[in-house]
Structures are given as C-alpha cells and as structure tokens.
Amino acid sequence: MIPVLHHYLLLGALLFTCGLLTILLKRNAIGILMGVEVILNAANVNLVAFNHFSHPGVNGAPLLDGQVFAAFVIVLGGRGGGGGAGDLFELL
C-alpha cells in the first residue's frame, strides 16, 4: 500500500496526542519537555507531508519549503529544551 497524505496526517495526530498526554501526565520538567518535543515532531511530520503532496516542484525538482521549516523547528526545539533544562539546573 502506498502511503498518501492522510496516512501522514494520522501519524502526526497520533504523535500530537502522545505528546499532549505526556505533558498532561508527567509531573517533572524533563518529562514535560519531552512531550513538547514530541508535539514539535508531529508538526514536522505535517510540514514535510504537506510540502511533499502540495508542492511537487518545477521540472521534477522538489520544493524544499517544508523541510526547511522542519529544520528550523528542530533547531528551535533543541534550543528550547536545552534552555529549559539549563534553567532547571540553575534552580537546583
């Protein structure tokens, strides 16, 4: 079976739900930051999937807008997680 857009959207929704449940059920800061990272990964799946299926590109060369935005989300998410962990260790 060839995956189509709604398969990726279901995967993104599942990841988002897992991340949201992680944020709501964890009591420590590291667990909450892990939930935030899972939610950001759900957004990345959707960005790349919409880019692949919505913008096929010109002359067979794909447009990489979704991948570029996903790279920015990964960098910002890593910075946010590191900053949050640094703030937590500063309080200790």
N, C-alpha and C positions, 0 to 999 in steps of 0.2 A: 504494500500500500504506500503510495506516495504522499508524504505529509503536505498538507495545504495550510492556508493561513489560520483557519480555526483550530488546528492542532496546536500551533504555537501559541495562540491566544489562550487556549485551555491550559497549556503548560504555564504561561505567565500568570493566569488566575490562580492556579494551584500554588505556585511559588509565593504569590502575594498573600494568599490565605495562610500559608505556613508561616510566613514572616510576621503577619499580623497576630497570629496565635502565639508566636514566640514572644513578641513584645508584650502581649497582654498577660501571659502566664509566668514569665520569668520575673524574678524579684531583684536580681543583681544587674549591675550596669553592663557587664560584659555580655550577658545573655540578651539584653535589650539591644545592644549594638549589633549583635549577630542577627537579630531579627530585622533590624534596619538594613543590613547588608543583603539579606535575602529579598527584601522588598525592592531594593535597588537592582538586584539581579533580575527580578521579574520585569522591571521597567526596561532593562537592557534587552531581554528576550523580545519584548514587544517592539522596541525601536528597530532592532535588526530585522524582525519578521516583516514589519510594515515597510521597511526600506526595500527588502527583497521582493515583496509581492506588489508594491505600489509603484516603484520607480525602476523599471527594468534597465534603464540607461540608454545610451546612444551607440549605435553600431556594435552592439554586443558587449560593450564595456559597462559594467555596472556602476551606478552612482553609489558612493560610499557615505552618504549623509548619516544614515542610521548607525553605521559602525563608528563614525567619528563621534557622534553624540554618546554612544555607548562607552567609548574610551574616556570621554570627559566624565561620565557618571562614575566609572570605575576609579578614576583618579580622585575625584571629589569624595567618593565614598571611603576610599582608603585614607584620605586626609581627615575626614570626619571621625572615622574610627580611631585613628591614631591620636587625634586631638582629644577625643573623649576619654580614651584610656590614659593619656597624659594628665588630663585634669583629675581623673580619679586617683591616680598615683600621687599627684601633688597634694591631695587632701589627706592622704594617709601619712 
